[in-house]
Amino acid sequence: MAAIKVGISACLLGEQVRYDGGHKRSAFCTDELGRHVEFVQLCPEVGIGMPVPRPTIRLEKHANGTRAVVPKTGEDVTDRLIAFAERATPHIETISGYVLCAKSPSCGMERVKLYDLETGHARKEASGIFAAQLQQRYPALPLEEDGRLNDPLLRENFVMRVFVYAAWQTLPQPLTKAALLQFHTSLKLLLLAHNQQLYRDLGRWVADQQEMTDDFTRGYIEKVMQALAEPATRANHTNVLQHIQGYFSEQLSAAQKAELTDSILAYRAGHEPLLVPLTLLRHYLREFPNDYLAGQRYLNPYPKDLKLRYGI
């Protein structure tokens, strides 16, 4: 099986390509996630020919929109950064996610400083030029920033989306209704945990669709990734755990049912991590096999050694 590819700002891998000649190495990316994916590293600013070290660029509010400008010289590099995103298309179309460098005027995903030339003030309300191109061109592609990956919930959510998107990319083309139904079925409990309304809407949409047009399949995966981008709440996780518990209602003893119920409620109350009731459920699935549950990505969404459900 081909390695899952993930795009990443080169500085996050320890490459000394930042404006000051430094880097922002991400320990999680290099030491943990890097064991399971192949990184495709890009630095838009170096990619457009800027040197290392180099004068800083910043985002400015102009009549023709947000522009990336070198304050020291007044040079506008916006169009060059957009052209770099176009040239990077062959690389980006092979990846299953992208980790961006926070606060960067080229790579920042959100809350990048935008300078108002009239007032001289800056507000954290913009996206970097390259990051904005990724969002516009590839709306289904999982994106995250290095700083946000320090949050256990956001880190788990991003990695989960990467592995789901990678599975989508491996589906045979042209896509058949049978292949789509199998893929969608595997996501049902994940979707239920993240967005109940889209879970219901997608189910009806897939069932009613007969022709696998490009517009339909593109819209489908965009809606799936939109649903999964919404972090699952404890209440929704609890609902899914209890739903899975129902599949074992006839096999478990009274004591086993009580233990499982207590574990699920302890998770909901915040006394135990999600991993605890999940471990019990996976144990019962091995003891009492069920094909539907065995195919659910919710139970095993990514490699276990990433330990992402220990902290949520």
C-alpha positions in Angstrom: 0.0 0.0 0.0 1.4 3.4 -1.0 2.3 5.7 1.9 -0.2 8.5 2.8 1.2 11.8 1.7 0.8 15.0 3.8 1.8 18.4 2.7 3.7 20.5 5.3 5.3 23.9 5.6 9.0 23.1 5.3 10.0 25.0 8.5 7.8 22.6 10.5 10.2 19.7 9.6 13.2 21.7 10.9 14.2 23.1 7.6 15.9 26.5 8.1 13.8 28.4 5.6 12.1 31.1 7.7 12.7 34.8 7.1 15.2 34.9 9.9 17.0 31.7 8.8 15.4 29.6 11.6 12.7 26.9 11.7 9.6 25.9 13.7 10.1 22.2 14.0 7.0 20.4 15.1 7.8 17.5 17.4 4.4 15.9 16.8 4.8 16.0 13.0 8.4 14.8 12.9 8.4 12.3 15.7 4.8 10.9 15.7 2.8 11.6 12.5 5.9 11.2 10.4 6.1 7.5 11.3 2.9 6.9 9.3 2.9 9.4 6.5 5.3 10.7 3.8 5.6 14.5 4.1 5.7 16.7 1.0 7.4 19.8 2.2 6.9 23.2 0.6 7.9 26.8 1.4 6.0 29.3 -0.7 8.3 32.2 0.1 11.4 30.3 -0.9 9.5 28.8 -3.8 9.0 32.2 -5.3 12.7 32.9 -5.2 13.0 34.9 -1.9 16.3 34.3 -0.1 17.0 33.0 3.4 17.3 35.1 5.4 15.0 37.6 3.8 13.0 40.8 4.5 9.6 40.0 6.2 6.4 40.2 4.3 3.0 41.2 5.7 -0.6 41.2 4.6 -2.1 44.6 3.9 -5.6 45.7 3.1 -5.8 47.4 -0.3 -8.7 48.4 -2.6 -8.1 45.4 -4.7 -8.1 43.0 -1.7 -5.6 41.5 0.6 -2.0 41.8 -0.6 1.3 40.3 0.6 3.9 43.1 0.6 7.5 43.5 1.7 7.3 46.6 3.9 10.9 47.4 3.5 10.7 47.8 -0.2 7.0 48.0 -1.0 7.3 45.0 -3.3 4.0 43.1 -3.8 4.5 39.3 -4.0 0.8 38.3 -3.9 0.6 37.2 -7.5 3.9 35.3 -7.2 2.5 33.3 -4.2 -0.7 32.6 -6.1 1.3 31.4 -9.1 3.4 29.2 -6.8 0.1 27.5 -5.6 -0.8 26.8 -9.2 2.7 25.3 -9.9 2.4 23.2 -6.8 -0.9 21.6 -8.0 0.8 18.3 -9.1 2.1 17.8 -5.6 -1.0 18.9 -3.8 -3.3 16.6 -5.7 -1.3 13.6 -4.3 -1.6 14.6 -0.6 -4.3 13.8 1.9 -3.8 16.7 4.3 -1.7 19.8 4.9 0.0 21.1 8.0 0.5 24.9 7.8 2.7 27.3 9.7 0.6 29.5 12.0 0.7 33.3 11.7 2.6 33.2 8.5 1.5 35.8 5.8 1.9 33.0 3.2 0.9 29.8 5.2 -1.2 30.9 8.1 -4.6 29.3 8.0 -6.4 31.9 10.2 -5.9 34.9 12.4 -3.0 36.2 10.4 -2.3 40.0 11.0 -3.9 42.2 8.3 -2.6 45.7 8.3 -4.9 48.7 7.6 -2.8 51.3 5.9 -5.2 54.1 6.7 -5.2 53.5 10.5 -1.8 51.8 10.9 -3.4 49.1 12.9 -3.4 45.4 12.4 -6.2 42.9 13.1 -5.8 39.1 13.3 -8.4 38.3 10.7 -6.7 37.1 7.5 -5.4 33.9 6.0 -2.0 33.6 4.4 -2.0 33.9 0.6 -0.9 30.3 -0.1 -3.2 28.9 2.6 -6.1 30.8 1.2 -5.4 29.3 -2.2 -5.4 25.8 -0.7 -8.8 26.5 1.0 -10.3 27.8 -2.3 -8.9 25.2 -4.7 -9.2 22.1 -2.4 -12.2 22.6 -0.1 -12.2 18.9 1.0 -8.5 18.8 1.8 -7.9 18.5 5.6 -5.9 21.6 6.7 -4.5 22.4 10.1 -1.9 24.7 11.7 1.1 23.6 13.8 0.0 25.6 16.9 -3.5 24.1 16.8 -2.0 20.6 16.8 -1.0 21.2 20.4 -4.7 20.8 21.3 -5.5 17.1 21.7 -9.0 17.4 20.3 -7.9 19.3 17.2 -4.9 17.0 16.7 -7.1 13.9 16.8 -9.6 15.5 14.5 -7.0 16.4 11.9 -5.3 13.0 11.8 -8.7 11.3 11.5 -9.7 13.4 8.6 -6.3 12.8 6.8 -6.9 9.0 7.0 -10.5 9.3 5.8 -9.5 11.5 2.9 -6.7 9.1 2.0 -9.2 6.2 1.9 -11.4 8.3 -0.4 -8.4 8.9 -2.7 -7.8 5.2 -3.1 -11.3 4.3 -4.3 -11.3 2.9 -7.8 -12.1 5.3 -10.6 -14.5 5.8 -12.2 -16.4 5.5 -8.9 -19.3 3.0 -8.8 -22.4 3.3 -6.7 -21.4 0.1 -4.9 -17.9 1.5 -4.0 -19.5 4.7 -2.7 -22.0 2.9 -0.6 -19.3 0.7 0.9 -17.2 3.8 1.7 -20.1 5.7 3.1 -21.2 2.8 5.3 -17.8 2.7 6.8 -18.1 6.3 7.9 -21.6 6.2 9.4 -20.6 6.2 13.1 -17.9 8.8 12.5 -20.4 11.1 10.8 -22.9 10.4 13.6 -20.3 11.5 16.2 -19.4 14.7 14.4 -22.5 16.1 12.7 -25.8 14.4 13.1 -27.6 16.6 10.6 -25.1 16.0 7.8 -25.1 12.3 8.8 -28.8 12.2 8.0 -28.6 14.4 4.9 -25.7 12.4 3.4 -27.4 9.1 3.9 -30.5 10.3 2.0 -28.3 11.9 -0.7 -26.3 8.8 -1.3 -29.3 6.5 -1.4 -31.1 8.7 -3.9 -28.2 9.3 -6.3 -27.9 6.9 -9.2 -25.3 8.4 -11.5 -21.8 9.0 -10.1 -21.1 12.3 -11.8 -18.0 14.3 -11.1 -20.2 17.1 -9.5 -21.9 14.6 -7.2 -18.7 12.8 -6.0 -16.9 16.1 -5.5 -19.9 17.5 -3.5 -20.2 14.3 -1.5 -16.6 14.3 -0.3 -16.7 18.0 0.5 -19.8 17.5 2.6 -18.2 14.5 4.4 -15.1 16.5 5.2 -17.2 19.4 6.3 -19.0 17.2 8.7 -15.9 15.6 10.1 -14.1 18.9 10.5 -16.6 19.7 13.3 -15.0 18.1 16.5 -17.2 15.5 18.1 -18.7 16.5 21.5 -18.8 14.2 24.5 -22.5 14.0 24.1 -22.2 12.8 20.5 -19.5 10.3 21.3 -21.6 9.0 24.2 -24.6 8.6 21.8 -22.4 6.6 19.4 -20.9 4.4 22.2 -24.3 3.6 23.4 -25.4 2.8 19.9 -22.5 0.3 19.5 -23.4 -1.1 23.0 -26.8 -2.0 21.6 -25.2 -4.5 19.2 -24.1 -6.6 22.1 -27.3 -6.4 24.2 -28.0 -10.1 23.8 -24.5 -11.4 24.2 -23.3 -9.6 27.4 -24.0 -10.7 30.9 -25.7 -8.3 33.4 -22.3 -7.6 35.0 -20.7 -6.9 31.6 -23.5 -4.5 30.6 -23.2 -2.7 33.9 -19.4 -2.3 33.5 -19.7 -1.0 29.9 -22.5 1.4 30.9 -20.5 2.7 33.8 -17.5 3.2 31.5 -19.5 5.2 28.9 -21.1 7.4 31.5 -17.7 8.0 33.2 -16.4 9.2 29.8 -19.4 11.5 29.4 -18.8 13.0 32.8 -15.2 13.6 31.9 -13.8 11.1 34.4 -12.3 8.8 31.8 -10.9 9.3 28.3 -12.7 8.1 25.2 -10.2 5.2 24.9 -11.5 3.4 28.0 -15.1 2.6 26.7 -13.7 2.1 23.2 -11.3 -0.5 24.5 -14.1 -2.4 26.1 -16.2 -2.3 23.0 -13.3 -3.5 20.8 -12.8 -6.3 23.2 -16.5 -7.4 22.9 -16.3 -7.0 19.1 -13.4 -9.6 19.1 -15.4 -11.9 21.3 -18.7 -11.4 19.4 -17.8 -10.5 15.8 -20.1 -8.2 13.8 -19.3 -7.4 10.2 -21.0 -4.0 10.3 -19.1 -2.8 13.4 -15.9 -4.3 12.2 -16.1 -2.1 9.1 -16.6 1.1 11.0 -13.7 3.6 10.9 -15.0 5.1 14.1 -13.5 2.2 16.1 -10.0 2.3 14.4 -9.7 5.6 12.5 -5.8 5.7 12.4 -2.8 3.8 13.8 -3.2 3.0 17.5 0.3 3.9 18.4 -0.5 7.6 17.7 -2.4 7.4 21.0 -4.7 10.3 20.0 -7.7 9.2 22.0 -5.8 9.1 25.3 -6.4 12.8 25.8 -10.0 13.3 24.6 
